[in-house]
């Protein structure tokens, strides 16, 4: 069948972090997280060339679906991390999966069993 393929979002995110200008979005030195440094240019230049939208909030929503964690508190830049999203380990990207259940604790499923 060939090697496992990462999801479209994960692949585009990896390509964006690697391909966009470093002063907009880049890997932190260890490669275990990425940093968004210029929100304005991210929305106006970078996101539209990798995704079908240009909104930071849409990107954040997708990151949340994939269980990325924001690891800094500053409001002038943003750092996001996921254990399977690493600059030096692209072969692990296919393991990164989107959460399927909207309720993290399975509230929807519990409600169905009560009916």
HELIX and SHEET records of a PDB file:
HELIX    1   1 UNK A    8  UNK A   19  1                                  12    
HELIX    2   2 UNK A   39  UNK A   41  1                                   3    
HELIX    3   3 UNK A   42  UNK A   46  3                                   5    
HELIX    4   4 UNK A   47  UNK A   50  1                                   4    
HELIX    5   5 UNK A   56  UNK A   65  1                                  10    
HELIX    6   6 UNK A   90  UNK A   95  5                                   6    
HELIX    7   7 UNK A  107  UNK A  114  1                                   8    
SHEET    1   A 4 UNK A  25  UNK A  27  0                                        
SHEET    2   A 4 UNK A  33  UNK A  36 -1                                        
SHEET    3   A 4 UNK A  78  UNK A  81 -1                                        
SHEET    4   A 4 UNK A  69  UNK A  70 -1                                        
END                                                                             
